[in-house]
């Protein structure tokens, strides 16, 4: 199982709404994530907007490709894009660059 961690930056003026949106993620989106191999997926948000994402998957590239092929992901990414800083024209899911794991206590 691959462990993936990534960072993004939520705009400080949108943090409250970002939290609200993630308190009620669309059931269709949750189903798509599960169906495409996203497991133990968590998002952590610091008060200054630093977002840390963590997930486990058999194959991160395949899991991303699976989500990219869904209509619900396209709609979700279109709505979520305005919440983030420094995407440089990318969708949030395209801007997720995994961090290098340097330690894991098994």
N, C-alpha and C positions, 0 to 999 in steps of 0.2 A: 504494500500500500504506500503510495506516495503522499507525503505531507507537504502542503503548499501554504506559504504565508506571503501576503502581499500588503503593500501600503497604498493608500490614496488619501487625498486631502479634501474634506468637505468644506465648502465655503462657510465661514463662521456665521454669516447672517442666515444660513439655511439649516443649521444644526437641529433646531427644534423640529422643523418639518421633516427632516431626514429621519429622525427618531420615530416620529409618528408614522411615516410611511412603512418603516420596517417593523412596527408593532402590528401591522396589518398587511403583510405581504400577500399578494393574490394567491389563492389556493392553486390556481393553474400554474403559477410560477414555481411554487413549492413542488408540485408534482413533476414539472419539467426538470428541475434540479435533481430530484431523486432519480428520475428515469434515465438521466444522462450521466450518472455516476458521481455526483457531488455528495459526499458523506461527511458527517460531523462538521458541517459548515457553520462557522461563527463569524460575526463581525463585532469588533470592539471599537468604540468611538471615544476619543479623548475630548475634553471640553474645548480645546482649541481647534477641533476638526480633524485631527489625525485619525484616520481609519485604518485599523489593522484587520485584515481578513485571514481566516485560517480554514482549510478544508483538507479532507483526505479523499483520495481517488486512486483508482488503478492506473489511470493515464490522464494527466492533466490536459494535454493537447486534445485528446479524444473527448474529454468532458467539455472543454470549451467549444469544440467543433459541434458537439451534439446540441449544446445550448444555442449556438449561433444559427442552427438550422430550424429553430422553433420560432413561431410567430409571437408567442408570448414574450420571449426574450427581447425581440426587436422592439416591442411596445414598451417593455419595462426599461430598457436601456435608453430609449428616446425620452422617457419621463425623468429618469434619474440623472441624465447627463448634465442638466443645469445645476445640480447640487455640488458639483466638483470643481476644484481649481486645477489648472495646469494639465488639461487633457490634450491640449494641442490638436484639437479636432477629432480625437479618437473618442469612441464610446467608452464608458467606464469599464466594461468587460474587456475591451481591447487594451486598456491602460494597466491592467493587472499584470505586473511584472514580478514573478516569484523572487523572493529573497533566497539567498543561499543558506541552507541549514548548516550550522557549524557545531551543534551539539544536540543530542537527544538522549534523554534518560529513559531507557526501555524498562 
